[in-house]
Amino acid sequence: MSRIAKRAIPIPDKVDLTVDESCLTVKGPKGEISLKLQAPVTAREEDGTVYLDAPEDDMMLAGTMNALFYNNIVGVTEGYSKTLNLIGVGYRAQMRGSTLDLNLGFSHPVEYAPPEGVTLTTPSQTEIVVSGADKQKVGQVASEIRSYRPPEPYKGKGVRYSDEHVLRKEAKKK
């Protein structure tokens, strides 16, 4: 039996919840997110708390839906953010309007336009902050930016998450 599937999710005061038959929509100060429930999972609201129910053999799916819905609640109230660092000589980032311009050692600059609901900021030339209400979108955008120049193991140059540790390899010996 899944404990996460049984977990009751309290709804904060500043969040509006709409419960349809197969969709949960939350609206808060940071935005609005909808979650489409999978077939056997149902939702019910009682006294400002949401419960997700499912048959005994579909409790794993109910646990997944519970975790996704909880992430949506946190996203519309607090939001999510990831920080990327650019490490390397001449690597820099800057915002031009809503487009991110990256100089990553290629012969051309790389331009990245974020999807709707995700905000990019550059506090310094070597730092990018990806923020938004949807945890999945924030992680996807950060991963796409990192994929332009992932950190390499010999010198450690590239785009990496701020909390990422890159294992360094020893150079070839003569």
C-alpha positions as CSV (number, residue, x, y, z in Angstrom):
1,M,0.0,0.0,0.0
2,S,1.4,3.4,-1.0
3,R,1.7,5.9,1.8
4,I,2.2,8.8,-0.7
5,A,-1.1,7.9,-2.4
6,K,-3.0,8.1,0.9
7,R,-1.4,11.5,1.9
8,A,-3.8,14.3,2.2
9,I,-2.8,17.5,0.5
10,P,-3.8,20.7,2.3
11,I,-4.7,23.7,0.1
12,P,-3.2,27.0,1.3
13,D,-5.5,30.0,1.7
14,K,-4.1,31.9,-1.3
15,V,-4.7,29.0,-3.8
16,D,-7.9,28.5,-5.7
17,L,-8.7,24.9,-6.6
18,T,-11.1,23.6,-9.3
19,V,-11.9,19.9,-9.2
20,D,-13.4,18.4,-12.4
21,E,-14.0,14.7,-13.1
22,S,-10.5,14.1,-14.6
23,C,-8.7,17.4,-14.0
24,L,-7.4,19.4,-11.0
25,T,-6.6,23.1,-11.6
26,V,-4.8,25.2,-9.1
27,K,-4.4,29.0,-9.4
28,G,-2.1,30.9,-7.1
29,P,0.1,34.0,-7.0
30,K,2.8,32.5,-9.3
31,G,0.4,31.2,-12.0
32,E,-2.1,28.5,-12.9
33,I,-1.4,24.8,-13.5
34,S,-3.7,22.0,-14.5
35,L,-3.2,18.3,-13.9
36,K,-5.1,15.7,-15.9
37,L,-5.8,12.6,-13.7
38,Q,-5.3,9.2,-15.1
39,A,-8.3,6.9,-15.5
40,P,-8.7,5.0,-12.2
41,V,-7.6,7.9,-10.0
42,T,-10.3,10.2,-8.6
43,A,-10.0,13.4,-6.5
44,R,-12.2,14.7,-3.8
45,E,-12.0,17.8,-1.7
46,E,-13.0,18.0,2.0
47,D,-12.5,21.0,4.2
48,G,-9.7,22.6,2.2
49,T,-7.9,19.2,1.8
50,V,-7.6,17.1,-1.4
51,Y,-7.6,13.3,-1.3
52,L,-6.7,11.2,-4.3
53,D,-8.4,7.8,-4.4
54,A,-7.8,4.7,-6.5
55,P,-8.5,1.0,-6.5
56,E,-6.0,-1.1,-4.5
57,D,-4.1,-2.4,-7.6
58,D,-3.6,1.2,-9.0
59,M,-2.1,2.7,-5.8
60,M,1.2,3.3,-7.5
61,L,-0.5,5.6,-10.1
62,A,-2.3,7.4,-7.3
63,G,1.0,8.0,-5.5
64,T,2.4,9.5,-8.7
65,M,-0.6,11.7,-9.2
66,N,-0.4,12.8,-5.6
67,A,3.2,13.8,-5.9
68,L,2.6,15.7,-9.2
69,F,-0.4,17.6,-7.6
70,Y,1.7,18.5,-4.6
71,N,4.4,19.9,-6.9
72,N,1.7,22.0,-8.6
73,I,0.6,23.4,-5.2
74,V,4.2,24.3,-4.3
75,G,4.8,25.7,-7.7
76,V,1.8,28.2,-7.7
77,T,2.6,29.3,-4.1
78,E,6.4,29.5,-4.0
79,G,7.7,28.6,-7.5
80,Y,10.7,26.6,-8.6
81,S,14.1,27.7,-9.7
82,K,17.4,26.2,-10.9
83,T,20.7,28.0,-11.3
84,L,23.2,27.2,-14.0
85,N,26.8,28.3,-14.0
86,L,29.0,28.8,-17.1
87,I,32.6,27.7,-16.5
88,G,35.2,28.4,-19.1
89,V,37.2,31.3,-20.6
90,G,34.9,33.5,-22.7
91,Y,31.7,31.7,-21.7
92,R,29.0,34.2,-21.0
93,A,25.2,34.7,-21.1
94,Q,23.0,37.8,-21.4
95,M,19.4,38.5,-21.9
96,R,18.2,40.3,-25.1
97,G,14.5,40.9,-24.6
98,S,13.1,37.5,-23.7
99,T,15.8,35.6,-25.6
100,L,18.9,34.3,-23.9
101,D,22.2,34.8,-25.8
102,L,25.0,32.3,-25.0
103,N,28.6,32.5,-26.0
104,L,29.9,29.0,-25.3
105,G,33.1,28.8,-27.4
106,F,31.3,28.0,-30.7
107,S,31.9,30.0,-33.9
108,H,28.4,31.4,-33.5
109,P,26.3,32.6,-30.5
110,V,23.5,30.3,-29.3
111,E,20.1,31.9,-28.8
112,Y,17.5,30.3,-26.6
113,A,13.8,31.4,-26.3
114,P,12.2,30.0,-23.2
115,P,8.7,28.5,-23.4
116,E,5.7,30.3,-21.8
117,G,5.6,30.2,-18.0
118,V,9.4,30.0,-17.6
119,T,11.5,33.1,-16.8
120,L,15.2,33.4,-17.4
121,T,17.4,35.9,-15.6
122,T,21.2,36.5,-15.7
123,P,22.4,38.0,-12.4
124,S,26.0,37.9,-13.8
125,Q,27.6,37.0,-17.1
126,T,28.3,33.5,-15.9
127,E,25.1,32.7,-14.1
128,I,21.6,31.8,-15.4
129,V,18.6,31.5,-13.1
130,V,15.6,29.5,-14.6
131,S,12.4,30.0,-12.6
132,G,8.7,29.3,-13.0
133,A,5.7,27.6,-11.4
134,D,5.8,24.3,-13.2
135,K,8.6,22.0,-11.9
136,Q,8.8,19.9,-15.0
137,K,9.1,22.9,-17.4
138,V,11.8,24.5,-15.2
139,G,13.9,21.3,-15.2
140,Q,13.4,20.8,-18.9
141,V,14.5,24.3,-19.8
142,A,17.6,24.0,-17.5
143,S,18.4,20.7,-19.1
144,E,18.1,22.1,-22.6
145,I,20.4,25.0,-21.8
146,R,22.9,22.6,-20.2
147,S,22.8,20.3,-23.3
148,Y,24.4,23.0,-25.5
149,R,27.8,22.5,-23.7
150,P,27.7,19.9,-20.9
151,P,30.6,19.9,-18.5
152,E,33.6,18.0,-19.8
153,P,35.6,15.8,-17.4
154,Y,39.1,17.0,-18.1
155,K,39.0,20.7,-17.5
156,G,35.5,21.0,-16.1
157,K,34.4,23.6,-18.7
158,G,30.8,23.9,-19.8
159,V,27.4,24.7,-18.4
160,R,26.6,23.0,-15.1
161,Y,24.0,23.2,-12.4
162,S,25.1,25.2,-9.4
163,D,25.0,22.2,-7.1
164,E,26.5,19.7,-9.6
165,H,29.9,18.1,-8.9
166,V,31.8,17.1,-12.0
167,L,34.2,14.2,-11.6
168,R,37.5,15.2,-13.1
169,K,39.7,12.8,-15.1
170,E,43.4,12.7,-15.1
171,A,45.1,13.9,-18.4
172,K,46.9,11.4,-20.6
173,K,50.4,10.7,-19.5
174,K,53.4,10.7,-21.8
